[in-house]
Structures are given as C-alpha cells and as structure tokens.
Amino acid sequence: MRQALTIGALLALGLLALWLMRRGWRNRGERTAAVVPDLPEAPADGVRGPALTGPMEATYVSSTRSGDWLDRVVAHDLGVRSSAEAQVFGQGVLIARRGAPDIWVPAHALRAVGSTSGMAGKYVGGDGIVVLTWAPDGDERGLDTGVRPRRAEDRIRLLEASRELIDPASPATKEQQ
C-alpha cells in the first residue's frame, strides 16, 4: 500500500512538472508575440532574386531577441529547433525548416552576420553557428537567428553570401557600427 502511494505521488509530481513546463512555454510564446510582429513570408521562387548559394543542409538552432542570446523567441514557432536547409538569394536568406514554418530574412532587414559557439541552449564549440541579426518590419530591437550548417565549407559560404546582402548605407547597419 505504501509503495503504491509513493508511486502515485511521484507520478502526480511528474505530471505537475510537465504541465508547468508547458504553461511556461505558452506564456513565453504570448510574451514574445507581443514584441515580435508577424514575420515576412518567403516570396515565390521567381521573386527571391538570383540564388547566391545552393541549398545547404543545416540545423535551425533558434531565434532570440537581438543582443540577448538567452532570450529565446517562442512566438511564430521560432523556438522550435529543427532540421533545415539554408539558401541565400539576391533578396534575402531562406531557412526552410522541416516540421515548422520557413523563415525568410529579407536583405533590407539584415543588419549583421556573424558566428558563435552557442546560443539559447545549444553549444557546439568553435564558431559553428551562423547568426543572422535582422529586424522584421515593426521590430526596432530585432532578432538573432542561429543556423548551424552541417559542413564547415557551407558555414563559410553562408557567412560570405549573407554578408553581401547587407547594405552599408542602411540606417539599421549604421546603428550597429
């Protein structure tokens, strides 16, 4: 009898912990939805501009509020880590995620491109994560979006091609300097 009560109490505590985690994730989603506006939709194939790179296998790490790599954005499914393909076009960067909506980073919104060893719960060592700093329309602070290409040569191609999209004369880029 005592063993059954102990198992029941542990099971109840486990279920309570799961419910609290789900509630916390949902609350974070509501908070980040208030500060991150709707994201731009990826344009049709012919409107993206010329392909500057081929598709690169990658892992979408996460998106955080710009400058705070621990403040994960959960709204718009940006907190969902997933397999992806990253590709740079003349008009922006497409991160085609499996199991989650694609992310389109328009060239005019791109502020900076860099690399890091980790962000928002993912640490890879070295500088394996490519970080796109960009500002969706209506979001002054902006987002840092992390992508980890599967191959080292793809990381270099993604960095170089994305940096070509940054307009040094744009007001957002001047603020970064």
C-alpha positions as CSV (number, residue, x, y, z in Angstrom):
1,M,0.0,0.0,0.0
2,R,2.8,2.4,1.0
3,Q,4.6,1.7,-2.3
4,A,1.5,2.4,-4.3
5,L,1.1,5.8,-2.6
6,T,4.8,6.7,-3.2
7,I,4.5,5.8,-6.9
8,G,1.2,7.8,-7.2
9,A,2.8,10.8,-5.5
10,L,5.8,10.7,-7.8
11,L,3.6,10.3,-10.9
12,A,1.5,13.3,-9.8
13,L,4.6,15.4,-9.2
14,G,5.9,14.4,-12.7
15,L,2.6,15.4,-14.3
16,L,2.6,18.7,-12.4
17,A,6.1,19.4,-13.6
18,L,5.2,18.7,-17.3
19,W,2.1,20.9,-17.0
20,L,4.1,23.7,-15.5
21,M,6.7,23.5,-18.3
22,R,4.0,23.5,-21.0
23,R,2.4,26.5,-19.3
24,G,5.7,28.4,-19.1
25,W,6.4,27.7,-22.8
26,R,2.9,29.0,-23.7
27,N,3.4,32.1,-21.6
28,R,6.8,32.8,-23.2
29,G,5.0,32.5,-26.6
30,E,2.4,35.1,-25.6
31,R,5.1,37.5,-24.2
32,T,7.3,37.2,-27.3
33,A,4.3,37.5,-29.7
34,A,3.6,40.9,-28.2
35,V,7.1,42.2,-29.0
36,V,7.9,40.3,-32.2
37,P,5.5,41.2,-35.0
38,D,4.4,38.8,-37.8
39,L,7.3,37.6,-39.8
40,P,7.7,38.1,-43.5
41,E,6.6,35.3,-45.7
42,A,9.0,33.8,-48.2
43,P,8.3,35.1,-51.7
44,A,7.7,32.8,-54.6
45,D,10.7,31.3,-56.4
46,G,11.0,33.9,-59.2
47,V,10.8,36.9,-56.8
48,R,13.6,35.8,-54.4
49,G,16.3,37.0,-56.8
50,P,19.2,35.0,-58.1
51,A,20.4,32.1,-56.0
52,L,23.8,33.2,-54.5
53,T,24.3,29.7,-52.9
54,G,22.8,26.3,-53.3
55,P,20.7,24.8,-50.6
56,M,22.9,23.9,-47.5
57,E,21.9,21.2,-45.0
58,A,21.7,22.8,-41.6
59,T,20.1,22.8,-38.2
60,Y,17.9,25.8,-37.3
61,V,19.1,26.5,-33.7
62,S,16.7,29.3,-32.5
63,S,15.9,32.9,-32.7
64,T,16.4,35.3,-29.8
65,R,15.9,38.9,-29.1
66,S,18.9,40.8,-30.6
67,G,21.8,41.1,-28.2
68,D,20.4,38.6,-25.7
69,W,21.2,35.0,-26.8
70,L,19.3,33.6,-23.8
71,D,16.0,35.3,-24.5
72,R,14.6,32.7,-26.9
73,V,11.6,33.8,-29.0
74,V,8.9,31.2,-29.0
75,A,6.2,33.1,-31.0
76,H,5.7,32.1,-34.6
77,D,7.4,28.7,-33.9
78,L,10.8,30.4,-33.7
79,G,11.7,28.5,-30.6
80,V,11.4,25.1,-32.4
81,R,14.8,23.6,-33.2
82,S,14.6,21.6,-36.5
83,S,16.4,20.3,-39.4
84,A,16.6,22.8,-42.2
85,E,18.1,23.9,-45.5
86,A,19.6,27.4,-45.7
87,Q,19.9,29.2,-49.0
88,V,21.0,32.8,-49.8
89,F,19.2,34.6,-52.6
90,G,19.6,38.1,-54.0
91,Q,16.6,39.4,-52.0
92,G,17.3,37.5,-48.7
93,V,18.0,34.3,-46.8
94,L,15.6,31.4,-46.8
95,I,15.7,28.9,-43.9
96,A,13.4,26.1,-45.0
97,R,12.6,24.1,-41.8
98,R,11.2,20.6,-41.6
99,G,8.2,20.4,-39.3
100,A,8.0,24.2,-38.8
101,P,7.2,27.2,-41.0
102,D,10.1,28.6,-43.1
103,I,11.9,31.7,-42.1
104,W,12.6,34.4,-44.7
105,V,15.1,37.1,-43.8
106,P,14.8,39.9,-46.3
107,A,18.0,41.5,-47.4
108,H,16.8,45.0,-46.5
109,A,16.2,43.8,-42.9
110,L,19.6,42.2,-42.4
111,R,21.8,44.2,-40.1
112,A,24.8,41.9,-39.4
113,V,26.1,38.4,-39.9
114,G,28.5,36.6,-37.6
115,S,29.3,33.3,-36.0
116,T,29.3,32.0,-32.4
117,S,29.8,28.8,-30.4
118,G,26.4,28.8,-28.8
119,M,23.0,30.4,-28.2
120,A,19.8,29.6,-26.4
121,G,20.5,26.2,-25.1
122,K,22.8,25.0,-27.9
123,Y,26.6,24.9,-27.6
124,V,28.7,23.5,-30.4
125,G,32.2,24.7,-29.8
126,G,34.3,26.8,-32.2
127,D,32.2,29.2,-34.2
128,G,29.8,26.6,-35.8
129,I,26.6,28.6,-35.5
130,V,25.9,31.4,-38.1
131,V,23.9,34.2,-36.6
132,L,21.8,36.5,-38.8
133,T,20.9,39.7,-37.0
134,W,17.9,41.3,-38.6
135,A,14.9,43.4,-37.9
136,P,11.4,42.3,-39.1
137,D,9.2,45.2,-40.1
138,G,7.8,46.9,-36.9
139,D,10.5,45.4,-34.6
140,E,13.1,48.0,-33.7
141,R,15.2,45.7,-31.5
142,G,15.4,42.9,-34.0
143,L,16.2,39.2,-33.8
144,D,19.3,37.0,-33.8
145,T,18.6,33.8,-35.8
146,G,21.0,30.9,-35.5
147,V,21.7,28.3,-38.1
148,R,24.3,25.6,-37.9
149,P,25.4,24.3,-41.3
150,R,26.3,20.6,-41.4
151,R,29.6,21.2,-43.3
152,A,32.3,23.6,-42.4
153,E,32.6,24.9,-46.0
154,D,28.8,25.6,-46.0
155,R,29.3,27.8,-42.9
156,I,31.8,29.9,-44.8
157,R,29.6,30.1,-47.9
158,L,26.6,31.1,-45.8
159,L,28.6,33.8,-43.9
160,E,30.1,35.3,-47.0
161,A,26.9,35.3,-49.2
162,S,24.8,36.7,-46.4
163,R,27.3,39.5,-45.7
164,E,27.0,40.5,-49.3
165,L,23.3,41.3,-48.8
166,I,23.9,43.9,-46.1
167,D,23.6,47.4,-47.3
168,P,26.2,49.6,-45.6
169,A,24.1,52.7,-46.3
170,S,21.0,51.4,-44.5
171,P,20.1,53.1,-41.2
172,A,19.9,49.8,-39.4
173,T,23.5,48.9,-40.4
174,K,24.8,52.4,-39.3
175,E,23.2,51.8,-35.8
176,Q,25.2,48.6,-35.5
177,Q,28.6,50.4,-36.1
